[in-house]
Amino acid sequence: MNDASQDELSKRILSTTVKIQNEFPELIKYLNEIPVYRESLADKCINIEALQDYLDSLHRLLETYKKEHTKNI
């Protein structure tokens, strides 16, 4: 885990989410299935670790999709 602040992680999450919406809209349906962030929101306990975990999940989603998508072309 890096030493990013909560604000920086939030900005990265927003940027990655916007990228998904713009470049890979077919993945939007999976955003609500990533449990780490949703659980933190429900508990009102958003911390740096939860934000980093969510960002990592977004990146894994993108990377997995890119690998599978380019394999099937």
PyMOL Python script that loads the backbone (N, CA, C, O; Angstrom):
from pymol import cmd

cmd.read_pdbstr("""\
ATOM      1  N   MET A   1       0.851  -1.176   0.000  1.00  0.00           N
ATOM      2  CA  MET A   1       0.000   0.000   0.000  1.00  0.00           C
ATOM      3  C   MET A   1       0.893   1.233   0.000  1.00  0.00           C
ATOM      4  O   MET A   1       1.924   1.265   0.672  1.00  0.00           O
ATOM      5  N   ASN A   2       0.492   2.241  -0.754  1.00  0.00           N
ATOM      6  CA  ASN A   2       1.299   3.459  -0.768  1.00  0.00           C
ATOM      7  C   ASN A   2       0.797   4.426   0.299  1.00  0.00           C
ATOM      8  O   ASN A   2      -0.143   4.128   1.037  1.00  0.00           O
ATOM      9  N   ASP A   3       1.434   5.575   0.364  1.00  0.00           N
ATOM     10  CA  ASP A   3       1.126   6.539   1.413  1.00  0.00           C
ATOM     11  C   ASP A   3       0.234   7.674   0.925  1.00  0.00           C
ATOM     12  O   ASP A   3       0.378   8.807   1.385  1.00  0.00           O
ATOM     13  N   ALA A   4      -0.673   7.396   0.013  1.00  0.00           N
ATOM     14  CA  ALA A   4      -1.572   8.421  -0.511  1.00  0.00           C
ATOM     15  C   ALA A   4      -2.554   8.851   0.578  1.00  0.00           C
ATOM     16  O   ALA A   4      -2.928   8.072   1.455  1.00  0.00           O
ATOM     17  N   SER A   5      -2.955  10.110   0.491  1.00  0.00           N
ATOM     18  CA  SER A   5      -3.927  10.632   1.445  1.00  0.00           C
ATOM     19  C   SER A   5      -5.335  10.208   1.022  1.00  0.00           C
ATOM     20  O   SER A   5      -5.544   9.712  -0.085  1.00  0.00           O
ATOM     21  N   GLN A   6      -6.267  10.408   1.903  1.00  0.00           N
ATOM     22  CA  GLN A   6      -7.653  10.086   1.616  1.00  0.00           C
ATOM     23  C   GLN A   6      -8.158  10.900   0.416  1.00  0.00           C
ATOM     24  O   GLN A   6      -8.875  10.374  -0.436  1.00  0.00           O
ATOM     25  N   ASP A   7      -7.787  12.166   0.354  1.00  0.00           N
ATOM     26  CA  ASP A   7      -8.193  13.021  -0.771  1.00  0.00           C
ATOM     27  C   ASP A   7      -7.600  12.517  -2.082  1.00  0.00           C
ATOM     28  O   ASP A   7      -8.296  12.456  -3.095  1.00  0.00           O
ATOM     29  N   GLU A   8      -6.322  12.157  -2.069  1.00  0.00           N
ATOM     30  CA  GLU A   8      -5.657  11.669  -3.280  1.00  0.00           C
ATOM     31  C   GLU A   8      -6.296  10.356  -3.751  1.00  0.00           C
ATOM     32  O   GLU A   8      -6.532  10.172  -4.945  1.00  0.00           O
ATOM     33  N   LEU A   9      -6.568   9.468  -2.834  1.00  0.00           N
ATOM     34  CA  LEU A   9      -7.211   8.203  -3.201  1.00  0.00           C
ATOM     35  C   LEU A   9      -8.607   8.445  -3.766  1.00  0.00           C
ATOM     36  O   LEU A   9      -9.013   7.797  -4.731  1.00  0.00           O
ATOM     37  N   SER A  10      -9.334   9.374  -3.167  1.00  0.00           N
ATOM     38  CA  SER A  10     -10.670   9.706  -3.669  1.00  0.00           C
ATOM     39  C   SER A  10     -10.596  10.254  -5.093  1.00  0.00           C
ATOM     40  O   SER A  10     -11.433   9.926  -5.935  1.00  0.00           O
ATOM     41  N   LYS A  11      -9.599  11.084  -5.356  1.00  0.00           N
ATOM     42  CA  LYS A  11      -9.413  11.627  -6.706  1.00  0.00           C
ATOM     43  C   LYS A  11      -9.068  10.519  -7.696  1.00  0.00           C
ATOM     44  O   LYS A  11      -9.566  10.510  -8.822  1.00  0.00           O
ATOM     45  N   ARG A  12      -8.220   9.587  -7.278  1.00  0.00           N
ATOM     46  CA  ARG A  12      -7.851   8.469  -8.154  1.00  0.00           C
ATOM     47  C   ARG A  12      -9.059   7.572  -8.431  1.00  0.00           C
ATOM     48  O   ARG A  12      -9.245   7.100  -9.553  1.00  0.00           O
ATOM     49  N   ILE A  13      -9.867   7.344  -7.414  1.00  0.00           N
ATOM     50  CA  ILE A  13     -11.079   6.544  -7.594  1.00  0.00           C
ATOM     51  C   ILE A  13     -12.013   7.224  -8.578  1.00  0.00           C
ATOM     52  O   ILE A  13     -12.552   6.583  -9.480  1.00  0.00           O
ATOM     53  N   LEU A  14     -12.203   8.519  -8.404  1.00  0.00           N
ATOM     54  CA  LEU A  14     -13.067   9.268  -9.320  1.00  0.00           C
ATOM     55  C   LEU A  14     -12.529   9.194 -10.742  1.00  0.00           C
ATOM     56  O   LEU A  14     -13.288   8.947 -11.679  1.00  0.00           O
ATOM     57  N   SER A  15     -11.251   9.403 -10.908  1.00  0.00           N
ATOM     58  CA  SER A  15     -10.625   9.361 -12.229  1.00  0.00           C
ATOM     59  C   SER A  15     -10.794   7.983 -12.879  1.00  0.00           C
ATOM     60  O   SER A  15     -11.119   7.884 -14.062  1.00  0.00           O
ATOM     61  N   THR A  16     -10.574   6.942 -12.108  1.00  0.00           N
ATOM     62  CA  THR A  16     -10.709   5.580 -12.637  1.00  0.00           C
ATOM     63  C   THR A  16     -12.158   5.268 -12.966  1.00  0.00           C
ATOM     64  O   THR A  16     -12.439   4.615 -13.972  1.00  0.00           O
ATOM     65  N   THR A  17     -13.074   5.723 -12.137  1.00  0.00           N
ATOM     66  CA  THR A  17     -14.494   5.504 -12.386  1.00  0.00           C
ATOM     67  C   THR A  17     -14.941   6.236 -13.650  1.00  0.00           C
ATOM     68  O   THR A  17     -15.702   5.688 -14.447  1.00  0.00           O
ATOM     69  N   VAL A  18     -14.474   7.462 -13.834  1.00  0.00           N
ATOM     70  CA  VAL A  18     -14.800   8.226 -15.043  1.00  0.00           C
ATOM     71  C   VAL A  18     -14.228   7.512 -16.274  1.00  0.00           C
ATOM     72  O   VAL A  18     -14.882   7.446 -17.315  1.00  0.00           O
ATOM     73  N   LYS A  19     -13.029   6.990 -16.152  1.00  0.00           N
ATOM     74  CA  LYS A  19     -12.424   6.244 -17.262  1.00  0.00           C
ATOM     75  C   LYS A  19     -13.286   5.037 -17.622  1.00  0.00           C
ATOM     76  O   LYS A  19     -13.525   4.769 -18.800  1.00  0.00           O
ATOM     77  N   ILE A  20     -13.743   4.322 -16.623  1.00  0.00           N
ATOM     78  CA  ILE A  20     -14.608   3.164 -16.873  1.00  0.00           C
ATOM     79  C   ILE A  20     -15.883   3.616 -17.564  1.00  0.00           C
ATOM     80  O   ILE A  20     -16.308   3.006 -18.545  1.00  0.00           O
ATOM     81  N   GLN A  21     -16.491   4.673 -17.065  1.00  0.00           N
ATOM     82  CA  GLN A  21     -17.739   5.169 -17.664  1.00  0.00           C
ATOM     83  C   GLN A  21     -17.548   5.605 -19.116  1.00  0.00           C
ATOM     84  O   GLN A  21     -18.407   5.350 -19.960  1.00  0.00           O
ATOM     85  N   ASN A  22     -16.438   6.253 -19.403  1.00  0.00           N
ATOM     86  CA  ASN A  22     -16.195   6.779 -20.745  1.00  0.00           C
ATOM     87  C   ASN A  22     -15.666   5.740 -21.724  1.00  0.00           C
ATOM     88  O   ASN A  22     -16.089   5.703 -22.880  1.00  0.00           O
ATOM     89  N   GLU A  23     -14.744   4.899 -21.270  1.00  0.00           N
ATOM     90  CA  GLU A  23     -14.072   3.982 -22.175  1.00  0.00           C
ATOM     91  C   GLU A  23     -14.627   2.559 -22.146  1.00  0.00           C
ATOM     92  O   GLU A  23     -14.538   1.833 -23.136  1.00  0.00           O
ATOM     93  N   PHE A  24     -15.188   2.171 -21.031  1.00  0.00           N
ATOM     94  CA  PHE A  24     -15.680   0.805 -20.869  1.00  0.00           C
ATOM     95  C   PHE A  24     -17.034   0.799 -20.170  1.00  0.00           C
ATOM     96  O   PHE A  24     -17.165   0.205 -19.100  1.00  0.00           O
ATOM     97  N   PRO A  25     -18.039   1.444 -20.746  1.00  0.00           N
ATOM     98  CA  PRO A  25     -19.335   1.565 -20.063  1.00  0.00           C
ATOM     99  C   PRO A  25     -19.982   0.213 -19.740  1.00  0.00           C
ATOM    100  O   PRO A  25     -20.833   0.120 -18.855  1.00  0.00           O
ATOM    101  N   GLU A  26     -19.574  -0.817 -20.454  1.00  0.00           N
ATOM    102  CA  GLU A  26     -20.115  -2.144 -20.173  1.00  0.00           C
ATOM    103  C   GLU A  26     -19.683  -2.685 -18.809  1.00  0.00           C
ATOM    104  O   GLU A  26     -20.243  -3.670 -18.329  1.00  0.00           O
ATOM    105  N   LEU A  27     -18.700  -2.052 -18.188  1.00  0.00           N
ATOM    106  CA  LEU A  27     -18.226  -2.485 -16.870  1.00  0.00           C
ATOM    107  C   LEU A  27     -18.936  -1.795 -15.711  1.00  0.00           C
ATOM    108  O   LEU A  27     -18.770  -2.192 -14.558  1.00  0.00           O
ATOM    109  N   ILE A  28     -19.715  -0.778 -16.004  1.00  0.00           N
ATOM    110  CA  ILE A  28     -20.372  -0.017 -14.938  1.00  0.00           C
ATOM    111  C   ILE A  28     -21.196  -0.917 -14.033  1.00  0.00           C
ATOM    112  O   ILE A  28     -21.249  -0.706 -12.821  1.00  0.00           O
ATOM    113  N   LYS A  29     -21.833  -1.911 -14.614  1.00  0.00           N
ATOM    114  CA  LYS A  29     -22.669  -2.802 -13.812  1.00  0.00           C
ATOM    115  C   LYS A  29     -21.889  -3.537 -12.729  1.00  0.00           C
ATOM    116  O   LYS A  29     -22.476  -3.991 -11.747  1.00  0.00           O
ATOM    117  N   TYR A  30     -20.575  -3.660 -12.896  1.00  0.00           N
ATOM    118  CA  TYR A  30     -19.762  -4.365 -11.909  1.00  0.00           C
ATOM    119  C   TYR A  30     -19.303  -3.475 -10.748  1.00  0.00           C
ATOM    120  O   TYR A  30     -18.830  -3.982  -9.730  1.00  0.00           O
ATOM    121  N   LEU A  31     -19.437  -2.177 -10.893  1.00  0.00           N
ATOM    122  CA  LEU A  31     -18.956  -1.280  -9.838  1.00  0.00           C
ATOM    123  C   LEU A  31     -19.683  -1.503  -8.516  1.00  0.00           C
ATOM    124  O   LEU A  31     -19.067  -1.428  -7.452  1.00  0.00           O
ATOM    125  N   ASN A  32     -20.965  -1.773  -8.570  1.00  0.00           N
ATOM    126  CA  ASN A  32     -21.716  -2.013  -7.335  1.00  0.00           C
ATOM    127  C   ASN A  32     -21.438  -3.381  -6.732  1.00  0.00           C
ATOM    128  O   ASN A  32     -21.851  -3.662  -5.607  1.00  0.00           O
ATOM    129  N   GLU A  33     -20.744  -4.225  -7.470  1.00  0.00           N
ATOM    130  CA  GLU A  33     -20.438  -5.557  -6.967  1.00  0.00           C
ATOM    131  C   GLU A  33     -19.119  -5.611  -6.210  1.00  0.00           C
ATOM    132  O   GLU A  33     -18.768  -6.648  -5.646  1.00  0.00           O
ATOM    133  N   ILE A  34     -18.390  -4.507  -6.194  1.00  0.00           N
ATOM    134  CA  ILE A  34     -17.130  -4.477  -5.459  1.00  0.00           C
ATOM    135  C   ILE A  34     -17.467  -4.151  -4.001  1.00  0.00           C
ATOM    136  O   ILE A  34     -17.831  -3.017  -3.691  1.00  0.00           O
ATOM    137  N   PRO A  35     -17.350  -5.124  -3.117  1.00  0.00           N
ATOM    138  CA  PRO A  35     -17.877  -4.990  -1.755  1.00  0.00           C
ATOM    139  C   PRO A  35     -17.121  -4.064  -0.818  1.00  0.00           C
ATOM    140  O   PRO A  35     -17.738  -3.489   0.079  1.00  0.00           O
ATOM    141  N   VAL A  36     -15.848  -3.894  -0.977  1.00  0.00           N
ATOM    142  CA  VAL A  36     -15.044  -3.154   0.002  1.00  0.00           C
ATOM    143  C   VAL A  36     -15.573  -1.750   0.219  1.00  0.00           C
ATOM    144  O   VAL A  36     -15.803  -1.339   1.356  1.00  0.00           O
ATOM    145  N   TYR A  37     -15.763  -1.022  -0.853  1.00  0.00           N
ATOM    146  CA  TYR A  37     -16.186   0.367  -0.763  1.00  0.00           C
ATOM    147  C   TYR A  37     -17.619   0.471  -0.267  1.00  0.00           C
ATOM    148  O   TYR A  37     -17.927   1.319   0.570  1.00  0.00           O
ATOM    149  N   ARG A  38     -18.489  -0.380  -0.775  1.00  0.00           N
ATOM    150  CA  ARG A  38     -19.889  -0.342  -0.356  1.00  0.00           C
ATOM    151  C   ARG A  38     -20.028  -0.619   1.137  1.00  0.00           C
ATOM    152  O   ARG A  38     -20.805   0.044   1.824  1.00  0.00           O
ATOM    153  N   GLU A  39     -19.283  -1.587   1.635  1.00  0.00           N
ATOM    154  CA  GLU A  39     -19.344  -1.896   3.068  1.00  0.00           C
ATOM    155  C   GLU A  39     -18.854  -0.713   3.889  1.00  0.00           C
ATOM    156  O   GLU A  39     -19.425  -0.401   4.934  1.00  0.00           O
ATOM    157  N   SER A  40     -17.813  -0.061   3.429  1.00  0.00           N
ATOM    158  CA  SER A  40     -17.293   1.101   4.152  1.00  0.00           C
ATOM    159  C   SER A  40     -18.305   2.229   4.171  1.00  0.00           C
ATOM    160  O   SER A  40     -18.476   2.900   5.188  1.00  0.00           O
ATOM    161  N   LEU A  41     -18.976   2.438   3.046  1.00  0.00           N
ATOM    162  CA  LEU A  41     -20.003   3.477   3.002  1.00  0.00           C
ATOM    163  C   LEU A  41     -21.137   3.152   3.957  1.00  0.00           C
ATOM    164  O   LEU A  41     -21.628   4.035   4.661  1.00  0.00           O
ATOM    165  N   ALA A  42     -21.557   1.898   3.989  1.00  0.00           N
ATOM    166  CA  ALA A  42     -22.651   1.486   4.861  1.00  0.00           C
ATOM    167  C   ALA A  42     -22.280   1.685   6.329  1.00  0.00           C
ATOM    168  O   ALA A  42     -23.121   2.063   7.145  1.00  0.00           O
ATOM    169  N   ASP A  43     -21.030   1.429   6.653  1.00  0.00           N
ATOM    170  CA  ASP A  43     -20.566   1.577   8.035  1.00  0.00           C
ATOM    171  C   ASP A  43     -20.157   3.010   8.361  1.00  0.00           C
ATOM    172  O   ASP A  43     -19.828   3.320   9.506  1.00  0.00           O
ATOM    173  N   LYS A  44     -20.176   3.885   7.355  1.00  0.00           N
ATOM    174  CA  LYS A  44     -19.718   5.269   7.523  1.00  0.00           C
ATOM    175  C   LYS A  44     -18.273   5.293   8.027  1.00  0.00           C
ATOM    176  O   LYS A  44     -17.861   6.202   8.747  1.00  0.00           O
ATOM    177  N   CYS A  45     -17.524   4.276   7.629  1.00  0.00           N
ATOM    178  CA  CYS A  45     -16.158   4.117   8.111  1.00  0.00           C
ATOM    179  C   CYS A  45     -15.203   4.069   6.925  1.00  0.00           C
ATOM    180  O   CYS A  45     -14.502   3.078   6.719  1.00  0.00           O
ATOM    181  N   ILE A  46     -15.182   5.139   6.155  1.00  0.00           N
ATOM    182  CA  ILE A  46     -14.288   5.174   5.008  1.00  0.00           C
ATOM    183  C   ILE A  46     -12.913   5.589   5.511  1.00  0.00           C
ATOM    184  O   ILE A  46     -12.726   6.687   6.035  1.00  0.00           O
ATOM    185  N   ASN A  47     -11.969   4.693   5.340  1.00  0.00           N
ATOM    186  CA  ASN A  47     -10.607   5.005   5.742  1.00  0.00           C
ATOM    187  C   ASN A  47      -9.668   4.798   4.563  1.00  0.00           C
ATOM    188  O   ASN A  47     -10.091   4.342   3.501  1.00  0.00           O
ATOM    189  N   ILE A  48      -8.430   5.122   4.744  1.00  0.00           N
ATOM    190  CA  ILE A  48      -7.458   5.031   3.661  1.00  0.00           C
ATOM    191  C   ILE A  48      -7.340   3.599   3.150  1.00  0.00           C
ATOM    192  O   ILE A  48      -7.246   3.381   1.942  1.00  0.00           O
ATOM    193  N   GLU A  49      -7.344   2.644   4.033  1.00  0.00           N
ATOM    194  CA  GLU A  49      -7.226   1.240   3.618  1.00  0.00           C
ATOM    195  C   GLU A  49      -8.413   0.835   2.742  1.00  0.00           C
ATOM    196  O   GLU A  49      -8.222   0.175   1.720  1.00  0.00           O
ATOM    197  N   ALA A  50      -9.626   1.215   3.121  1.00  0.00           N
ATOM    198  CA  ALA A  50     -10.814   0.879   2.322  1.00  0.00           C
ATOM    199  C   ALA A  50     -10.762   1.556   0.960  1.00  0.00           C
ATOM    200  O   ALA A  50     -11.123   0.947  -0.047  1.00  0.00           O
ATOM    201  N   LEU A  51     -10.320   2.805   0.916  1.00  0.00           N
ATOM    202  CA  LEU A  51     -10.202   3.510  -0.358  1.00  0.00           C
ATOM    203  C   LEU A  51      -9.162   2.848  -1.251  1.00  0.00           C
ATOM    204  O   LEU A  51      -9.389   2.670  -2.448  1.00  0.00           O
ATOM    205  N   GLN A  52      -8.025   2.484  -0.674  1.00  0.00           N
ATOM    206  CA  GLN A  52      -6.968   1.832  -1.449  1.00  0.00           C
ATOM    207  C   GLN A  52      -7.454   0.475  -1.965  1.00  0.00           C
ATOM    208  O   GLN A  52      -7.190   0.122  -3.115  1.00  0.00           O
ATOM    209  N   ASP A  53      -8.146  -0.270  -1.144  1.00  0.00           N
ATOM    210  CA  ASP A  53      -8.684  -1.562  -1.564  1.00  0.00           C
ATOM    211  C   ASP A  53      -9.669  -1.397  -2.718  1.00  0.00           C
ATOM    212  O   ASP A  53      -9.658  -2.179  -3.669  1.00  0.00           O
ATOM    213  N   TYR A  54     -10.514  -0.383  -2.631  1.00  0.00           N
ATOM    214  CA  TYR A  54     -11.484  -0.134  -3.691  1.00  0.00           C
ATOM    215  C   TYR A  54     -10.779   0.268  -4.986  1.00  0.00           C
ATOM    216  O   TYR A  54     -11.130  -0.218  -6.061  1.00  0.00           O
ATOM    217  N   LEU A  55      -9.792   1.148  -4.885  1.00  0.00           N
ATOM    218  CA  LEU A  55      -9.032   1.561  -6.062  1.00  0.00           C
ATOM    219  C   LEU A  55      -8.330   0.357  -6.691  1.00  0.00           C
ATOM    220  O   LEU A  55      -8.328   0.204  -7.912  1.00  0.00           O
ATOM    221  N   ASP A  56      -7.743  -0.484  -5.866  1.00  0.00           N
ATOM    222  CA  ASP A  56      -7.089  -1.695  -6.377  1.00  0.00           C
ATOM    223  C   ASP A  56      -8.097  -2.596  -7.085  1.00  0.00           C
ATOM    224  O   ASP A  56      -7.783  -3.189  -8.117  1.00  0.00           O
ATOM    225  N   SER A  57      -9.291  -2.699  -6.542  1.00  0.00           N
ATOM    226  CA  SER A  57     -10.340  -3.511  -7.167  1.00  0.00           C
ATOM    227  C   SER A  57     -10.737  -2.948  -8.524  1.00  0.00           C
ATOM    228  O   SER A  57     -10.949  -3.703  -9.473  1.00  0.00           O
ATOM    229  N   LEU A  58     -10.839  -1.628  -8.623  1.00  0.00           N
ATOM    230  CA  LEU A  58     -11.152  -1.001  -9.905  1.00  0.00           C
ATOM    231  C   LEU A  58     -10.065  -1.296 -10.932  1.00  0.00           C
ATOM    232  O   LEU A  58     -10.357  -1.601 -12.088  1.00  0.00           O
ATOM    233  N   HIS A  59      -8.822  -1.205 -10.504  1.00  0.00           N
ATOM    234  CA  HIS A  59      -7.707  -1.470 -11.418  1.00  0.00           C
ATOM    235  C   HIS A  59      -7.694  -2.937 -11.854  1.00  0.00           C
ATOM    236  O   HIS A  59      -7.431  -3.232 -13.020  1.00  0.00           O
ATOM    237  N   ARG A  60      -7.973  -3.848 -10.935  1.00  0.00           N
ATOM    238  CA  ARG A  60      -8.041  -5.272 -11.301  1.00  0.00           C
ATOM    239  C   ARG A  60      -9.163  -5.519 -12.296  1.00  0.00           C
ATOM    240  O   ARG A  60      -8.997  -6.277 -13.252  1.00  0.00           O
ATOM    241  N   LEU A  61     -10.304  -4.883 -12.073  1.00  0.00           N
ATOM    242  CA  LEU A  61     -11.437  -5.017 -12.990  1.00  0.00           C
ATOM    243  C   LEU A  61     -11.037  -4.562 -14.392  1.00  0.00           C
ATOM    244  O   LEU A  61     -11.307  -5.257 -15.372  1.00  0.00           O
ATOM    245  N   LEU A  62     -10.402  -3.414 -14.489  1.00  0.00           N
ATOM    246  CA  LEU A  62      -9.964  -2.896 -15.785  1.00  0.00           C
ATOM    247  C   LEU A  62      -8.938  -3.808 -16.445  1.00  0.00           C
ATOM    248  O   LEU A  62      -9.054  -4.120 -17.630  1.00  0.00           O
ATOM    249  N   GLU A  63      -7.957  -4.226 -15.699  1.00  0.00           N
ATOM    250  CA  GLU A  63      -6.903  -5.073 -16.259  1.00  0.00           C
ATOM    251  C   GLU A  63      -7.444  -6.421 -16.725  1.00  0.00           C
ATOM    252  O   GLU A  63      -7.078  -6.902 -17.798  1.00  0.00           O
ATOM    253  N   THR A  64      -8.300  -7.019 -15.933  1.00  0.00           N
ATOM    254  CA  THR A  64      -8.892  -8.298 -16.313  1.00  0.00           C
ATOM    255  C   THR A  64      -9.725  -8.141 -17.573  1.00  0.00           C
ATOM    256  O   THR A  64      -9.658  -8.973 -18.478  1.00  0.00           O
ATOM    257  N   TYR A  65     -10.500  -7.085 -17.630  1.00  0.00           N
ATOM    258  CA  TYR A  65     -11.334  -6.852 -18.802  1.00  0.00           C
ATOM    259  C   TYR A  65     -10.475  -6.622 -20.049  1.00  0.00           C
ATOM    260  O   TYR A  65     -10.756  -7.176 -21.112  1.00  0.00           O
ATOM    261  N   LYS A  66      -9.441  -5.813 -19.913  1.00  0.00           N
ATOM    262  CA  LYS A  66      -8.573  -5.528 -21.053  1.00  0.00           C
ATOM    263  C   LYS A  66      -7.915  -6.808 -21.572  1.00  0.00           C
ATOM    264  O   LYS A  66      -7.837  -7.019 -22.782  1.00  0.00           O
ATOM    265  N   LYS A  67      -7.447  -7.652 -20.670  1.00  0.00           N
ATOM    266  CA  LYS A  67      -6.811  -8.910 -21.080  1.00  0.00           C
ATOM    267  C   LYS A  67      -7.800  -9.803 -21.807  1.00  0.00           C
ATOM    268  O   LYS A  67      -7.492 -10.341 -22.870  1.00  0.00           O
ATOM    269  N   GLU A  68      -8.985  -9.961 -21.240  1.00  0.00           N
ATOM    270  CA  GLU A  68     -10.003 -10.815 -21.857  1.00  0.00           C
ATOM    271  C   GLU A  68     -10.511 -10.235 -23.168  1.00  0.00           C
ATOM    272  O   GLU A  68     -10.744 -10.962 -24.133  1.00  0.00           O
ATOM    273  N   HIS A  69     -10.678  -8.928 -23.191  1.00  0.00           N
ATOM    274  CA  HIS A  69     -11.215  -8.281 -24.390  1.00  0.00           C
ATOM    275  C   HIS A  69     -10.226  -8.367 -25.557  1.00  0.00           C
ATOM    276  O   HIS A  69     -10.630  -8.641 -26.686  1.00  0.00           O
ATOM    277  N   THR A  70      -8.951  -8.139 -25.298  1.00  0.00           N
ATOM    278  CA  THR A  70      -7.970  -8.205 -26.378  1.00  0.00           C
ATOM    279  C   THR A  70      -7.732  -9.641 -26.821  1.00  0.00           C
ATOM    280  O   THR A  70      -7.369  -9.879 -27.973  1.00  0.00           O
ATOM    281  N   LYS A  71      -7.930 -10.593 -25.930  1.00  0.00           N
ATOM    282  CA  LYS A  71      -7.776 -12.002 -26.274  1.00  0.00           C
ATOM    283  C   LYS A  71      -8.883 -12.441 -27.246  1.00  0.00           C
ATOM    284  O   LYS A  71      -8.655 -13.288 -28.109  1.00  0.00           O
ATOM    285  N   ASN A  72     -10.053 -11.873 -27.103  1.00  0.00           N
ATOM    286  CA  ASN A  72     -11.202 -12.268 -27.912  1.00  0.00           C
ATOM    287  C   ASN A  72     -11.344 -11.490 -29.211  1.00  0.00           C
ATOM    288  O   ASN A  72     -12.306 -11.703 -29.950  1.00  0.00           O
ATOM    289  N   ILE A  73     -10.427 -10.609 -29.502  1.00  0.00           N
ATOM    290  CA  ILE A  73     -10.521  -9.810 -30.733  1.00  0.00           C
ATOM    291  C   ILE A  73      -9.876 -10.542 -31.881  1.00  0.00           C
ATOM    292  O   ILE A  73      -9.853 -10.034 -33.002  1.00  0.00           O
TER     293      ILE A  73
END
""", "prot")
cmd.dss("prot")
cmd.show_as("cartoon", "prot")
cmd.util.cbc("prot")
cmd.orient("prot")
